[in-house]
Amino acid sequence: MSSSAGPARHLLFVLLGTGGDVWPALGLAKAARDAGNEVEVATYAQFEPEVRALGLGFHAIGSREEFLATLCNPVFWSRHGSRLALAEGGYLRLAIPRVQAVISSMRERRPVLVCTRNAFGARFAAEMHGLTCVSLIYSPQQLITPQRMPYPVNGPIMRALPRWYWRAGLRLGDCFGIERLRPTLNQLREPLGLPPIENLRDWLFFGTPGLALYPAWFDDLAPLAGAGIRQGDFVLRHVDESEVLDDRLEGFLDAGPPPVVCTLGTGIAHAAPRYAQVARALARTGRRGLFVTPFDENIPREFGAHILRVDFANLACVLRRASLLIHHGGIGTATQALRAATPQIILPFYYDQADNGDRVRRLGAGTMIEGPVPDAEALAEAMERCGALPSRPLESLRQRIRSGRGAQACFETLENLLMPPPRAGAGRSTMTQEAWQ
């Protein structure tokens, strides 16, 4: 361990979500282990091979089938998604006692908990056992305040409205959104002897120290430093461009002009209409396509030899040989395209995806098509627009991403967050009043 690092610790990463949530955190976990810390990971069974390959301890908190039973339900990708995940049988609900059991088995060793914000079992256990807990922040929309409103309500006209309007609007919106989860969470907390949560936004997003896995140039979080929020850098899954691709994929890439890559997320199995429209747009424009999805349900029944489907692809290798990326707006996928200077078309479903897409658009790196299913004509027009994007912003962003320090920067920020005195998990908000002014 380097002399600048703090004392060796025992860290437990509790990670709930899709690959886009788990993979960046594993990069941070590896950096922590490389610095001499003991690191274990509690997540879903499908990630066990990757966790163990990094030399990290592993605890299964659910099967792939349980996880996909929620995520493959189209309702999850709507405003009802979090309620579905917390309902009986939902993946967030099932994970709570399992996570608590893992943490209870090691509580005498006083692990530091590093978790996704929806890992409620970890949050509860931190309060019960007085453990330090740090929540991971993946995208700007996860930190909404009256001063930090997401797309589409962040335009110049809306920003000109008085601050009291935003405070009232956010509180009102929460009543019909996030606050509807509070009764269920309080019901789960009561048998544990934990006090009821009074304001869910404050507790969920500002109730523990937070580590953002993206840099200040993408979204500056300095105004939230008083609320315990710190900032690291992008942590990408794919950075090795020397990986040897399988013969089928390599042959396709070599067989013609750079293809359009289309991938709509590792947790979305109901995207067949979108893939079908992309296939039609490719045929209309004479382009080749590479569809990356693990779900057979997503693939159109018929498509020509100009399209190849694979379950998985190393985006660092593939995007540098692609003409365009079409994706769902996950911040990790968007950042992979920025790193490759590959133009993007974002087709958002829900959650933070439209806000991420708007940021990509404002950076000059792509465009976004909103709505249920874009038609082939709209996609073809967007392809033409992306093909005409100036190269200078794309190249500037590529250099910016590649000059970042990734997981190492995030680990150093985590070390700073854990400097004594540690901040233990608490059932009340630690959000500063300034954030709401």
VEXGU-983039 format. One line per 4 residues: number of its first residue (from 1); for each residue x, y, z of C-alpha. Coordinates in steps of 0.5 Angstrom, whole numbers. Each point is the difference from the previous one (the first is absolute). Layout:
REM residues N
NUM> X,Y,Z  ...
REM end
This chain:
REM residues 437
1> 0,0,0  3,7,-2  2,4,6  -5,5,-2
5> -6,-4,1  -4,-1,7  0,-6,4  -2,-7,-3
9> -7,-1,1  -5,-5,-1  -5,2,-5  -7,-3,-2
13> -3,2,-7  -7,-1,0  -2,1,-8  -8,-1,-2
17> -1,2,-7  2,-2,-7  7,-1,-3  0,8,-1
21> -1,0,8  5,-5,2  6,0,-5  2,7,2
25> 0,-2,7  4,-6,-1  5,5,-3  0,4,6
29> 0,-6,4  7,-3,-4  3,7,2  -1,-1,7
33> 2,-7,0  7,2,-4  1,5,6  0,-5,5
37> -7,0,3  -4,-7,1  -6,1,-5  -6,-4,-1
41> -6,0,-4  -7,-1,1  -4,-1,-7  -4,-4,-4
45> 2,-7,-2  2,2,-8  5,4,2  4,-5,4
49> 5,-2,-5  2,7,-1  1,2,7  4,-6,2
53> 4,1,-6  2,7,3  2,-4,6  -6,3,4
57> -4,-4,5  -7,-2,-2  -7,0,3  -6,-2,-4
61> -6,4,2  -5,-3,-5  0,-4,-7  0,3,-7
65> -7,-3,-1  -3,4,6  4,7,-2  -3,-1,-7
69> -7,-2,2  0,8,2  4,3,-5  -3,-3,-6
73> -7,2,2  -1,6,-5  -4,3,6  7,1,4
77> 2,5,-5  -5,5,1  -2,4,6  -3,-6,4
81> 7,-4,-1  3,2,7  -7,-2,4  0,-7,-4
85> 7,-1,2  -2,1,7  -6,-4,0  0,-7,2
89> 4,-4,-4  4,6,-3  7,0,-1  1,5,5
93> -4,-3,5  3,-7,0  7,3,1  -2,4,6
97> 1,-6,5  5,-4,-4  5,7,1  -2,0,7
101> 2,-7,1  7,1,-3  1,7,3  -2,-3,7
105> 5,-6,-1  6,5,0  -2,5,4  5,-1,6
109> 5,2,-6  -3,6,-1  0,0,-7  -1,7,-4
113> -6,-1,-5  0,3,-7  -6,-1,-3  -5,2,-6
117> -5,5,3  -6,-5,-1  4,-6,5  -5,2,5
121> 2,-6,4  7,3,1  -3,7,2  -4,-4,5
125> 6,-4,3  5,6,0  -6,4,5  -1,-7,4
129> 8,-1,1  3,7,0  4,-2,-7  3,5,-5
133> -4,0,-6  2,4,-7  -6,0,-5  3,0,-8
137> -3,5,-4  0,-2,-8  -3,6,-3  -2,7,1
141> -8,-1,0  1,-4,7  2,7,3  -7,4,-1
145> 0,6,4  -4,7,-2  7,2,-2  1,-6,-4
149> -6,-2,-4  1,-5,-6  -3,0,-7  -5,2,-3
153> -1,5,6  7,3,0  -1,5,-6  1,7,0
157> -7,2,1  -1,-5,5  6,2,4  -2,8,0
161> -6,-2,4  1,2,8  4,-5,4  -7,-1,5
165> -3,-3,-6  5,-5,-1  0,-2,7  -8,0,0
169> 0,-4,-6  5,-5,2  -3,-2,6  -7,0,-3
173> 3,-5,-5  3,-4,5  -7,-1,3  -2,-4,-6
177> 7,-3,-2  5,-2,5  -4,1,7  -4,-5,-2
181> 5,-5,1  1,2,7  -6,-3,4  3,-7,-3
185> 7,2,3  -2,2,6  -4,-7,1  6,-3,-1
189> 4,4,5  -5,-1,6  2,-7,1  7,2,0
193> -1,5,6  2,6,-5  -4,6,0  -4,2,-6
197> 2,4,-6  -2,7,0  2,2,-7  2,-5,-4
201> 4,4,-5  4,3,5  1,-7,3  1,-3,-6
205> 5,5,-4  3,4,6  -1,-5,6  7,-3,-1
209> 7,3,-3  0,-1,-7  5,-1,-6  -2,2,-7
213> 3,-5,-5  1,6,-5  4,6,-1  -1,7,2
217> 0,3,-8  -6,-5,-1  -4,3,6  3,4,6
221> -2,-2,6  4,5,4  -6,3,3  -2,-6,3
225> 7,-1,4  -4,2,7  -5,-6,-1  6,-5,0
229> 0,-1,-8  7,-1,-3  2,-1,-7  5,-5,-4
233> 0,-2,-7  -3,-4,-5  1,-7,1  0,-4,-7
237> -1,-8,0  3,0,-7  7,3,-1  4,-5,-3
241> 0,1,-7  5,-6,-2  -5,-5,2  0,-6,-5
245> -8,0,-3  -3,-7,-2  1,-2,-7  -7,2,-2
249> 0,7,3  7,1,-3  -2,-2,-7  -7,4,0
253> 4,6,2  5,-1,-5  -5,-2,-6  -2,7,-1
257> -1,8,2  0,1,7  -7,-2,3  -5,3,4
261> 0,-3,7  -7,0,4  0,-3,7  -6,2,4
265> 2,-2,7  2,-7,4  -7,1,4  -5,1,-6
269> -3,-6,-3  -6,4,-3  4,4,-5  -2,-4,-6
273> -4,5,-4  6,5,1  5,-5,-3  -5,-1,-6
277> -1,7,-1  8,1,0  0,-6,-5  -4,4,-5
281> 4,6,1  6,-4,-2  -3,-3,-6  -3,7,-2
285> 7,3,1  4,-6,-3  4,0,6  2,-6,4
289> -1,-2,7  2,-3,6  -5,-2,6  2,-1,7
293> -5,-3,4  0,-7,5  -8,0,-1  -2,-5,-6
297> -7,4,1  3,6,-3  2,-2,-7  -4,1,-6
301> -2,-7,-3  3,2,-6  6,5,-2  5,-1,-6
305> 7,-2,0  2,8,1  -2,-1,8  4,-4,5
309> -3,-2,7  4,-1,5  -1,-1,8  6,4,2
313> 5,4,-3  6,4,3  -2,7,-2  7,3,1
317> 2,-5,-6  -6,1,-4  -2,7,0  7,2,-3
321> -2,-4,-6  -8,3,0  -3,6,-3  -5,1,5
325> -3,-3,6  -8,0,2  -1,-2,7  -5,1,6
329> 4,6,3  3,-4,6  6,5,2  5,-6,0
333> -2,-1,-8  0,7,-1  7,1,3  3,-6,-4
337> -2,4,-6  3,6,2  6,-3,1  0,-3,-7
341> -2,7,-3  -6,-4,-3  -6,4,-1  -7,-3,3
345> -7,0,0  -3,-1,6  -7,-3,1  -2,0,7
349> -5,-4,4  0,3,7  4,2,6  6,4,-1
353> 0,-2,-8  -3,7,-3  4,4,5  7,-4,-2
357> -3,1,-8  -1,7,1  7,1,3  3,-4,-6
361> -4,5,-5  3,6,4  7,-2,-1  -1,-1,-7
365> 1,-7,0  -6,-3,-3  -8,1,0  -6,-3,4
369> -7,-3,-3  -5,0,6  -7,-3,0  -2,-8,0
373> 3,-2,-6  3,4,-6  -1,-2,-7  5,-2,-5
377> -1,7,-3  2,4,6  6,-5,1  2,1,-7
381> 0,8,1  4,-1,7  5,-4,-4  1,5,-5
385> 1,6,5  5,-4,4  4,-1,-6  1,7,-1
389> 2,2,8  6,4,0  6,-4,2  3,5,5
393> -4,-1,5  0,-8,0  7,0,0  1,5,6
397> -5,-5,4  4,-6,-2  6,4,3  -3,2,6
401> -3,-7,1  7,-4,-1  4,5,4  -5,-1,6
405> 3,-5,6  -6,-4,0  -1,-5,6  7,3,3
409> -3,7,1  -7,-3,3  4,-4,5  4,6,2
413> -7,4,1  -2,-6,4  6,0,5  -1,7,1
417> -8,-1,2  3,-5,5  5,4,3  -2,1,8
421> -5,1,3  -4,-5,-5  -7,2,-1  -4,-6,2
425> -7,-2,-3  -6,4,3  -7,0,-1  -1,8,-1
429> 2,4,-5  7,3,-1  -2,5,-5  2,7,1
433> -5,5,0  4,4,-6  -1,-5,-5  -8,1,1
437> 1,8,-1
REM end
